[in-house]
């Protein structure tokens, strides 16, 4: 077996390789890493020479890992995660919620919660610097697992082993109808009333879609439903008279100009639990729990604090 000295391996070079694998493009990988494309390409070639392995197939229009490259890149991700965990473990002694915190927020929450969240955090955590990402739940959980995020705001429960979570607040759902819809005139509604052909849903992958179906007591629809790619598009479809849907409470802020087009009706016992999710192995868990407690005590207007588990953070089942 050929001897490879560890002194020849660089964490930075592994970061370059992982960036190329993530983006499948040397130019974008160089931008992410803050280096020139030529410099990044040269370091990747040096690493390939050191390992004696071609990590990527390259052409003008195509970059993809070779089979052996894919296996080595996966090991490289583990090496980077271990190195970051070492740094974070050292920071625990001096305040783990100082400095950069990478947070993911589900797309149906982020635009409506972040405007009130940021001033709250600036006052309570003045040394904290935030890097925010909004996306769907599953992609953000993958980023969390690969140590590309530190925390994720998600609707609980979430799936996947190796995560802990703590509930923050309960966000009510309201039914939103075109003002001319027959159900808009009713003062009270039951969830079963929404099981009809006019129900609009978000596209597959949004947790809000699954929650809407579950709350209405409906199985996944076999017929082609009418879908929206985002919560904002869903709102505009309702305003255009295309149908009705469930809307989270925070998403109703600053929509006074829609009052003539859309009627909203409270729904009894219809809500979602928003919580924080982190890696069970993260040494900052105690600080994350306190962070969740702080957010729970400062639940946004229109939402109520979630019940706090007596046993502390909950292990996410696989």
N, C-alpha and C positions, 0 to 999 in steps of 0.2 A: 504494500500500500504506500502510495507517495506521501511523504511527510509535508504538511503545509503548516508553516509557523503561524501562530496566532497573531504575531506582531504585524502580519501582512493584512489582517482583516480590520476593516474600519466600520464602525457603526454608521458613519456618514455614507459610506459606499452602499451599505445595506439599505439605508433610507432611500438612496437614489434608485436602487433596483425595485424596491417596493412601490415607489412613486410611478415608475414606468409600468409596472404590472397593474397598478390601479387605473392609470389613465390611458394605457396602451398608446402612448405618444411621447416621444422624447422631448419635444418642445414644451408641451404642457407640464411634463414632469420637472423640467428644468425651472420653469416659472414657479411651480410649487416649492421647490427646494431653494430658490433664490440664487441660482447659478446659471452660467451660460449653457446653452445646449451642447456646445462643443466640449466644455469641461465635464458635464455630466456623462456624455457619451464615452469620453476617454476613461473616466473612472469605472464605468460599467465594463468596458473592455478589459481594463486592468484586473478587475475582480474575476472576470471570466477566465483570464489567463492564469490567475492565481489558483482558481478552483479546478482548472482544466475542463471546464464545462461551458458550452454555449447556452446562455440563459434565455435568450430571445431569438426568435425568427424575425428577421428585419426585411422590409421592403419599403418602397416609397409610400405605399398606402396601407401597410399592414405591419403591426407589431404585436407579437403574441409569445408567451413563454413556451419553450420546448417542454416536453414531458418531464425531463429531469430538472429543467429550470423551475418548473412549477413546484416540484417537491422541495427544492432548495429555498425558493422564495418563501414558501410556507414556514420553513424553519427560520428564515430571516425575520419574519413577522414575530415569531416567538421570542427571538433574541431582542428585538426592539422593545417588545412589551416588557420583558424582564428588566431591561435597562431603565425604562421609564418607571417601573415599579420600584426599583432601587432608589432612583432620585426622589420619588414621592415619599418613600418610607423615611428618607432622611429629612424631608421637609415637614413631616408630622410634628417634629419637635418645635418648629418655629411658626406653626400656623398653617395648616394645609389649605385653608381657603384664602390664602394670599397669593397674588400672582394670577397666572392664566388658568381659567376654568373653561373647558370646552363642553358646551351644553347643547343637546339636541332637543327640539320641541316639536311635537306632532303638528302637522300643517293646519289642522282644524282648531288648534289652540293658539299657536304662536302669534299670529298677527293681532289677536284680540287680548292676549294676556301680557305680552312683552311690554307694551307701552306703560302699563301700571307697574310691572315688575322691575323695570330698570331703575326708576327713581327710588324705589324701596331698597334695592340692593346697593345703590350708591351711598345711601345714608347709613345702612347697617354694616356694609362691608366695603369701606372706602379703598382698601388695598386690593380689591378683587378686580381682575380684568377678565372680561367675558368674550368668548368666541361662540357665536350662536349659529345654529344650523336648524332649518325646519325641513321636514321631509315626512315620509310615511314611517310607520312604526318599525316594520321589519328591516328596512335598510339602516335605520339608526341603531337598532339593536346589533346588527352586524358590525357597524362602526364602533359601538361600545365594546363588543367582544374583542375587536382587533386593536383596542386602545387608541382609537381615533377620536373618541369622545370620552368624557369623564362621567357625565350624568345625562339622563334622558327624562324629559317630562312626557309621560305617556298615560293613556287611559288604561287603568288596571282592570283585570289582570293581564299580564303579558306572558308569553311562553318562552321557553328556553332555559336550559340549565346554566348554573354559574352566575346568576344574577340575584341581587337582593332588591327589595323595593319597600318604600314607605308611603302611605297615603297622605295627601295634602288637603284636597278639598273636593266636595261634591258639587258638580256643576249641573244644574237642572236643564232638562230639555223642554222646549216649547214647540208646539205645532205651528207651522207657518203656512198660510193659505193665500191664494189670490183673493182679493177682497170680494170678488163676485162668486166665490165657490160656496156651495150649499153648507159645507161644514163650518165656514167662517162665521156664520150667524149663531152658532151654538155656543152657549156660555160655558158648558162643561163637556169634556170629552173623555172617553176611555181609550186605552191603547188599541183595543180591537176595532175602534171606529176608523183607524187609519189604514187598515188592511183592505186597500182598494186599488183599482187600476191606475189611479192618479198619483200614487206614491212615487216620488222621485228619489233616487239613490245616488250616492257617490260611486265612482268607479271602483272595481275590485282592488283591494290593497289598502283602502282607507278603513281604519277600525270603526269609524262612525257608520259606515255602511252596515257592518255586521251588527253593531249595537242597535241600529234602527230596525233591522229585521228581527232581532231577538226580542226587543221591547214590544214589537207588534205581534209577537208570537208566530212569526212566519218563517218557514224554511227557506233556504236559498232558492230564488226564483228560477224555474226552468225556462219560462218564456223570457224573451229579451226585454228587460226593463229599460226605462228611460234613465240615462246616467248623466252625471256631471263630473268633470275632471277635478273640480275644486269646490270648496264651500261657497266662495264668491260666485262661481258660475251657477251653483245650485240656487242661490238667492235670486239671481237675475232670472233664472228660468221660472221660479215661483212668481216673481213680479210680472213676467210676461204672460202669466196665466197658463203655464204648461202643466201645473200640478202642485202638489204640496209635499212637505217633508218635515223631518225633525231638525231643529236648529239648536245648538248649544247656547246657553244663556249669554255668555260673554260675546258671542258673535252678533248679538242684537244691538250692541252699543253704537251710537252715532248713526242711526239709520232713520232719523225722523222724516227725511224726505220721501221715505217709502210708505208712510202711514196710509196714503190714499190707495196704494196698490196692494199692500200685504197686511193681513190680519194675523196676529199671533195669539195663541191660546195656551195657558199653562196646562201641563199634563201631570196628574197625580202620580207620585212615586216613579217618575221617569227622570233619571239622571245618570251621569257617568262619574266615576271616581278618578280624579287626576292624581298621579303620584310620581315620585322620583324613583328612578331605576339606576343601579350601578353594579359594577362587577363585584361579586362576593369576595374576590381576592384583593380588592383595593384597600391598602392600609389606611385610607382616610375615612373608613366607614363611620367611625364615631362622629367625625365632623359632618359627614353627609346626613346622619340622623339628626343632629342638631340643626342643620340647615333646613331639613324637611320640617322639623318642629317650628322653626321660625316662620317658614312659608305658611304652615297650617294656621299659626296664630294670626297671620295677616292675609287670610283668604280674601280673594277679590270680591267686590260688591256684587250681590246677587247670588253668591255661592256660600255654602256653609262648610266649616272645617270638617274634615273626614274623621271618623272614629279612629283613634290612635290605638294600635295593637299593644296589649299589655306585655307581650313577649318581645317587643322590639321589631326590627326589620324582618320582613318575611322572605323566606327562600322561595325563589321562583321554581315551580315544578317544570320538568321537561315535558 
